[in-house]
Amino acid sequence: MMPRKYTRLTYADRLKIAQLCKERVSTEDIAEILNVHRGTLYRELQRGGGGNGRRDLYDPDTAQRNLR
């Protein structure tokens, strides 16, 4: 596996995460598809309301608004 470089998720990435969550793709696989660390993805799911195993509730617009 190639080393990952720090990059911020874009709104397009968030839309892709939402789609993949609806398709029930695993968190590990979504992280691999987006080439981000799984910790980044878990934090993103929390930010978008899809934490605690409730990935079906992830909302990219909420995540975008909750950026620090």
C-alpha distances in whole Angstrom, upper triangle without the diagonal:
4,7,9,12,15,17,20,20,23,25,24,21,23,25,22,21,25,24,21,23,26,25,24,20,18,17,14,13,15,13,10,12,13,10,12,12,14,17,17,18,20,22,22,23,26,27,28,30,27,27,28,27,29,26,29,30,28,29,28,31,31,28,29,32,31,29,30
4,6,9,13,15,18,18,21,24,22,20,22,24,21,21,25,25,22,24,27,26,25,21,20,19,15,15,16,13,11,13,13,9,11,12,14,17,17,18,20,22,22,24,26,27,27,30,28,27,29,28,30,27,30,31,28,29,27,30,31,27,28,31,30,27,28
4,7,10,12,16,17,20,23,22,19,22,24,22,21,25,25,23,25,28,27,26,22,21,19,16,16,17,13,12,14,13,9,10,10,13,15,15,16,19,20,20,22,24,25,26,29,27,26,28,27,29,26,30,30,27,28,26,29,29,26,26,29,28,25,26
4,7,9,12,13,16,19,19,16,18,21,19,18,22,23,21,22,25,25,24,21,19,17,14,15,14,11,10,12,10,7,7,7,11,12,11,13,16,17,17,19,21,21,23,25,24,23,25,25,26,24,27,27,24,25,23,25,26,22,22,25,24,21,22
4,6,10,12,15,18,18,16,18,21,19,19,22,24,22,23,27,27,26,23,22,19,17,18,16,13,13,14,12,9,8,9,13,14,12,14,17,17,17,20,22,21,23,26,25,24,27,27,28,25,28,28,25,25,22,25,25,21,21,24,23,20,20
4,7,10,13,16,17,14,16,19,18,18,21,23,22,22,26,26,26,23,21,18,17,18,16,13,14,15,12,10,8,9,13,12,10,13,15,14,14,18,19,18,20,23,22,22,25,25,26,23,26,26,22,23,20,22,22,18,18,21,19,16,16
4,6,9,13,13,11,13,16,16,15,19,20,20,21,24,25,24,22,21,18,18,18,15,13,14,14,11,10,8,10,13,13,10,12,15,14,13,16,18,17,18,21,21,21,24,25,25,22,25,24,21,20,17,19,20,16,15,18,17,14,15
4,6,10,11,9,11,14,14,14,16,19,18,19,22,23,23,21,21,17,18,18,15,13,15,15,11,11,9,11,14,13,9,11,14,12,11,14,16,14,15,18,19,19,22,23,23,20,22,22,18,17,14,16,16,13,11,14,14,11,12
4,7,8,6,7,10,10,10,13,15,15,16,19,20,20,18,18,15,16,16,13,11,14,13,9,10,9,11,13,13,9,9,12,11,9,12,14,12,12,16,16,17,20,21,20,17,19,19,15,14,11,13,14,10,9,13,13,10,13
4,5,5,6,9,10,11,13,14,15,16,19,20,21,19,20,17,19,18,14,14,16,14,11,13,12,15,16,16,13,12,15,14,11,14,16,14,13,17,17,19,23,22,21,18,20,19,15,14,10,11,13,10,9,12,13,11,14
4,5,5,6,9,10,11,12,14,15,17,19,20,19,20,18,20,19,15,15,18,15,13,15,15,17,18,18,15,14,16,15,11,13,16,13,12,15,16,18,22,22,20,17,18,17,13,11,7,8,11,9,7,10,12,11,14
4,5,5,6,9,10,11,12,14,16,17,18,17,19,17,19,17,14,14,16,13,11,14,14,17,18,19,16,14,17,17,13,15,18,16,14,17,17,20,23,22,21,17,18,18,14,12,9,11,14,12,10,14,16,15,18
4,5,5,6,9,10,10,12,14,15,16,15,16,14,15,14,10,11,12,10,7,11,11,14,14,15,12,11,14,14,10,12,15,14,12,16,15,17,21,20,19,15,16,16,13,12,9,12,14,11,11,14,15,14,17
4,5,5,6,9,10,10,12,14,15,14,15,13,15,15,11,12,14,12,10,13,12,15,14,15,12,10,12,12,8,9,12,11,9,12,12,14,18,17,16,12,13,13,9,8,5,8,10,8,8,12,12,12,15
4,5,5,6,9,10,11,13,14,14,16,15,17,16,12,14,16,13,12,15,15,18,17,18,15,13,15,15,12,12,15,14,11,14,13,16,20,18,16,13,13,13,10,8,6,9,11,10,10,14,15,15,19
4,5,5,6,8,10,11,12,11,13,12,14,12,9,11,13,10,9,12,13,16,15,17,15,12,15,16,12,12,16,15,13,16,14,17,20,18,17,13,13,14,11,11,9,12,14,13,13,17,18,17,21
4,5,5,6,9,10,10,9,11,9,12,11,7,9,11,10,9,12,12,14,12,14,12,9,11,12,9,9,12,12,10,12,11,13,16,14,13,10,11,12,8,9,8,12,13,11,12,16,16,16,19
4,6,5,6,9,10,10,12,11,14,13,10,13,15,13,12,16,15,17,15,17,15,11,13,14,11,9,13,12,9,11,9,13,16,14,12,8,8,9,6,7,7,10,11,10,12,15,16,16,20
4,5,5,6,9,9,12,12,15,13,10,13,15,12,13,16,17,19,17,19,17,14,16,17,14,13,16,16,13,15,13,16,18,16,14,11,10,12,10,10,10,13,15,14,15,18,19,20,23
4,5,5,6,5,8,9,11,9,7,10,12,10,11,14,15,16,14,17,16,12,14,16,13,12,16,16,14,15,13,15,17,14,13,10,10,12,11,12,12,15,17,15,17,20,20,21,24
4,5,5,6,8,8,11,10,8,11,14,12,13,16,16,16,14,16,15,11,12,14,12,10,13,14,12,12,9,12,14,11,10,6,6,9,8,10,11,15,15,14,17,19,19,20,23
4,5,8,10,12,15,13,12,15,17,15,16,19,19,20,18,20,19,15,16,18,15,13,16,17,14,14,11,14,16,13,11,8,6,9,9,11,12,15,16,16,18,21,21,22,25
4,6,9,11,14,12,11,14,15,14,15,18,19,20,18,20,20,16,17,20,17,15,18,20,17,17,14,17,18,15,13,10,9,13,12,14,15,18,19,19,21,24,24,25,28
4,6,9,11,10,10,13,15,14,15,18,18,19,16,18,18,14,15,18,16,14,17,19,16,16,13,14,15,12,11,9,8,12,12,15,16,19,20,19,21,24,24,24,27
4,7,8,6,7,10,11,10,12,15,15,16,13,16,16,13,14,17,15,13,17,19,17,17,14,15,16,13,13,10,11,14,13,16,16,20,20,19,21,24,24,24,27
4,5,5,6,9,10,11,12,14,14,13,10,13,14,11,11,15,14,12,15,18,17,17,13,13,14,11,12,10,12,15,14,17,17,21,21,19,22,24,23,23,26
4,5,5,6,9,10,11,12,11,10,7,10,10,7,8,11,11,9,12,15,14,15,11,11,12,10,12,9,12,14,12,15,15,19,19,16,19,22,20,20,22
4,6,5,6,9,10,10,10,9,6,9,11,9,10,13,13,12,15,17,17,18,15,14,15,13,15,13,16,18,16,19,18,22,22,19,21,24,23,22,24
4,5,5,6,9,9,10,11,9,12,13,10,12,15,15,14,17,19,18,19,16,16,18,15,17,14,16,18,16,19,18,22,22,20,22,25,24,23,26
4,5,5,6,8,9,10,8,11,11,8,10,13,12,11,15,16,15,17,14,15,17,15,15,12,14,16,13,15,14,18,19,16,18,21,21,20,22
4,6,5,6,5,6,5,9,8,6,9,11,11,11,14,15,15,17,15,15,17,16,17,14,16,18,15,17,16,19,19,16,18,21,20,19,21
4,5,5,6,8,8,12,11,10,13,15,14,15,18,19,19,21,18,19,20,19,20,17,19,21,18,20,19,22,23,20,21,24,23,22,24
4,5,8,10,11,14,13,11,14,16,15,15,19,19,19,21,18,19,21,20,20,17,18,20,17,19,17,21,22,19,20,23,23,22,24
4,6,9,10,12,10,9,13,14,12,14,17,17,17,19,17,18,21,20,20,16,19,20,16,17,15,18,19,16,17,20,20,18,21
4,7,9,12,10,10,14,15,14,16,19,19,19,22,20,20,22,21,22,19,21,22,19,20,18,21,22,19,19,23,22,20,22
4,6,8,6,7,11,11,11,13,16,16,17,19,17,17,20,19,20,17,20,21,18,19,17,20,20,16,17,20,19,17,19
4,5,5,7,9,10,11,13,15,16,17,19,17,16,18,18,19,17,20,21,18,20,18,21,21,17,19,22,20,18,19
4,5,5,6,9,10,10,12,14,15,17,14,13,15,14,16,14,18,18,16,18,17,20,20,16,18,21,19,18,19
4,5,5,6,8,10,11,12,14,16,14,12,14,14,16,15,18,18,16,18,17,20,19,15,18,20,17,16,17
4,6,5,6,9,10,10,12,14,13,12,15,15,16,14,18,18,14,16,15,17,16,13,14,17,15,13,14
4,5,5,6,9,10,10,12,11,10,13,13,13,11,14,14,11,13,12,16,15,11,14,16,15,14,16
4,5,5,6,9,10,11,9,7,9,10,11,10,14,13,11,14,14,16,15,12,15,17,14,14,16
4,5,5,6,9,10,10,8,11,12,13,12,15,14,12,13,13,15,13,10,13,14,11,11,12
4,5,5,6,9,8,8,12,13,12,11,13,12,9,10,9,12,10,7,10,12,10,9,12
4,5,5,6,5,5,9,9,9,7,10,9,6,9,9,12,10,8,11,13,11,12,14
4,5,5,6,4,8,10,9,9,12,10,8,10,11,13,10,8,12,13,10,11,13
4,6,7,8,11,13,12,11,13,11,8,9,9,10,7,5,8,9,6,8,10
4,6,8,11,12,10,9,10,8,5,5,6,8,5,4,8,9,8,10,13
4,6,9,10,8,8,9,6,5,7,9,10,7,7,11,11,10,12,15
4,7,7,5,4,6,5,4,7,10,12,10,9,13,14,13,15,17
4,5,5,6,9,8,8,11,13,15,13,11,15,16,14,15,17
4,6,8,11,10,11,14,16,19,16,15,19,20,17,19,20
4,6,8,9,10,14,16,19,17,16,20,21,19,21,23
4,5,6,7,11,14,16,14,14,18,19,17,19,22
4,5,5,9,11,14,13,13,16,18,17,18,21
4,6,9,12,14,13,14,17,18,18,20,23
4,6,10,12,10,11,14,15,15,17,20
4,7,9,8,8,11,13,12,14,18
4,5,5,6,9,10,11,13,16
4,5,5,6,9,10,11,15
4,5,5,6,9,10,14
4,5,5,6,9,12
4,5,5,7,10
4,6,6,9
4,6,9
4,6
4
